Amino acid sequence: MSNELLRKLKVQFRVVGTDEWMEQSILRIRPRFDVTLRDLQPNTPYEYRCILEDLSGNQLITDWEIL
C-alpha cells in the first residue's frame, strides 16, 4: 500500500492501562504528511496503532506500539 493510494489514516491511542481510546484522523493524505496527537499528558506512556485505508477500502492495521 503506497501513500498515492491512501484515502484515510487513523491513529488510535490511549494511556497505557486505561480503557479510554482517543482517535486522530487524516482524510486527505498527501505524499508527505504529519499526524499531531493532541491532549497528551507529559511523561505518560501511551500505546497506539495506525489504520491505513486505500481507495478500494482495504485496511492495513499496525501492531500496538508504546510511545
N, C-alpha and C positions, 0 to 999 in steps of 0.2 A: 504494500500500500504506500503510494507516494503522496506527498502533500499537494501535488497537482490534482489529485482525485479526491482529496478530503473535502467533506462537506461540513463536518461538525467535530468539535473536540470538547470533551467534558473532563474536568478534573474533580474527583470526589475526594474529600479529605475530612479528617476528624482528629481530635486529640486522642492519643493512644490510651486505650482503656475506657473510652466513653462510647455511648450509643448514638450520639447526635452527629449525623453526617451533614456536611456543607458541600455545595457544588458550585463550580465556576464553569461557565460555558463560553465557547467562542463559536459563532455561527458563520463567520466569514474568514476562512482560512486563506492565508497568503503564503507565498513561497518561504517567507521568514516571519515568525510571529513569536510573541511572548505571552505568557499567562501570568497574571498578577493575582495571587491569593490574598484576599482581604480579611481583616479582623483576626489575624493570627496573634497569639499571645507569645511574647518573647520568652526564650528559654524553656519552651514547652515542646515535647516531642509530638509530632503529627505522623499519621500514616495516610497514604494517598494512592490513588491509581488513576490512570488516564483511559478514557474510552474514545477511540477514534472511529469515525463513521465516514464511509466513502459515498460517492454519488449513487451507488446501487443499494445502499442501506446495509452493506456488510460492516461488521464491527470488529475492531481489534481492541481487546481489553488487556491492559498490562497487569502484571502481578502487583500486589500491595508492596509498597516501599515505605521506609521510615524516613522522615525529613530530619 
